């Protein structure tokens, strides 16, 4: 049910992700929702946000182990490109789907989305820091990469084209190549 909720969030948004739609998508019996999710729809969405957040964080964490941070970020953009194309431009980010809705009745959903974005940014910042950028620059670039990917995915869905993502990927690539070539050579990298 959690996976079905994440899929529905990325395709339809939070408002359209109802218990009935989750049950239809997952094939789970109605009684299992309130047995496993006593908090109902809000708990189910919150857990789907955590699951989706963990998945992307795992990809970023794996990239931190890469020798080439530019190639790692390029692969992150390529992953989103593949998801968009394979889904016919229906698959967006479930975290964005939750973040852009008001959720006055469940403010914890916005907090959960914010925590996921912060986690992703910190992971990318760690990657850049590991490869010699300053902590401040690493944090800014981490935030910028996430903002660029998420914004480009939204634009791609609207335009039914990978153009915005391809443009963002090319600019981020060039920015990172430049930033990493300009880093000070003041000693060994952290962790080296």
N, C-alpha and C positions, 0 to 999 in steps of 0.2 A: 504494500500500500504506500509506503514511503517513496519507493522508486517511481511508482505510478504518479504520485503527487508531484514529484520533481519534474517528470516528463510533462505533465499537464501544465504546471506553472510555466515552463519554458515555452510552451506552445500557445497557451490561452491566457496566461496571467492569473493573478491571485483571485480576483473577483469571480472569474469563471471556473475556478477549481473548487467545485462543490463535492460534498461527500458522495452524492449520487454518481457524479462523473468519475471520481476515484474508484468507487466500487465497480462501475461498468468497465473501466480500463483495467483494473487489477484482477477482476473476477472473484474478489473476496466476498464472503457473506456479510450482510449488513451488521449482524451482531458483533463481528470481530472488530469493527471500528471502535466502538465504545468500550470494548473489553481491553484492547491494546492502547487506545488513545482516549482516556477518560476526559481529556481536555477538548475532545472533538476536533473540528476542522482546524482550529487555531494551532493545536498541538501537532496535528498532522503536517500542516504547512511549515511550522517551526522546525520539525524534525527533517522535513524534506530540504529546507534551506541548509541545515547542518550537513546533511548527506552530500548535497551538491557542493557545498563549500569545502568539505573534506576531499572530495574527488579532485577538484581543481587545485587545492592546496597540495595534494599529493603529487600532482604533475609539476607544480612549481618547486616543491621540495626536491623532487628528482632532478630538476634542472639545476638546482644549487650544486649538485655534485658534478655538473658538466664542466669541462675544461674551457668551454667557449660560451660565455654568457650571451653573446649576440646570436649564436646559433640556437641556444635554448629559447630565447625570446621569439626568434623566427619560428621555431617549432610550435610555440604557444599560439601564435597567429595562424599558423597552418592548421592546427587542430580546430580552431573556430571556423576557418574557411571550409574545411571538410564537413563539419557539422551543419553549417548553413546549406551547403550544396546538397548534401545527402538528404536533408529534411525538406528540400524545396523552399528554403528560406522561412520555415516555420519555427525552427528551434532557436530560441534566444536564450538568455541567461535566466535561470529561475530566481537568482538573487536580485537581479534588476526588476523582475516581475513583482517581487514583494516590495522592493525599495520604492518603486514609483507610485505605489498605491497609498492612499491616505491611512488606512488601517486605524482609524480613531478608536474602534472597539478592541483593537489588539495591538497596542503600541510596542509590545515586545517583538513583533515581527520586524519592525523597522530597526530595532536595536540588534536583532539577530543578523539582519542583512548588513548593517554597519560593521558588526564584528567580523563577518566573513570578509568583507572588503578590506578591513584593516589587517586581517591575517594574511591575505594575498599580498598586500602592499609590503608588509614586513618581510615576507618570504623573498620577494623580489629585491627589496632593499638589501637583505642579507647576501643575495647572489652578487649584487653590484659591489657591495662592501668587500666581499671576499676577493673580488678581482681588482681591488685597488682604488675604488672611488671613495670619496669622503662620506662620512655618515649622512651629512645633510644632503649631499647630491644623490646619494643612494636612495634616501627616503623620497625625495622629490621625483626621481625617475621611477621608483616603484609605483607611486601614486599615478604618475603620468601614463605609464604603460597600461595599468588597469583601466584608467579613464579612457584611453585611446581605444583599447579593445572593446570595452563595453559600448562606448558611443558608436564605434564603427559597426558593431553587430546590429545595433538598433537601426542605423541608417541602411545597412544591407537588407534587413527585413523589409523596410519601407520601400526601398528601390528595387527589390528582387534582383540584386546584383552584388557581386563580391567587390565591386569597385571601391567603395569606401574602406573596406578592410584591407584590400591590397595597397591602397594609398597610405593608410595608417601604418601598415607593416613596413613599407619601404621607408617612410620617414623615421620611424622608430629605429629601424636597422641602421640607417645613416647616422642618426643621432648617437646611438650606442657606439658605433665604430669610432666616431669622432671623440666622444666622451672618454672611451677607454684608451684611445691612443694619446690623449692629452693628460692622462693621470700622472701625478708626480711619481717619480721613481725613487722615493725616499727610503727605501728599505724593503724588507720582505713583506709579502701580503699577509694579512691576518690569517692565522691558521697554517701558514706555510712553514 
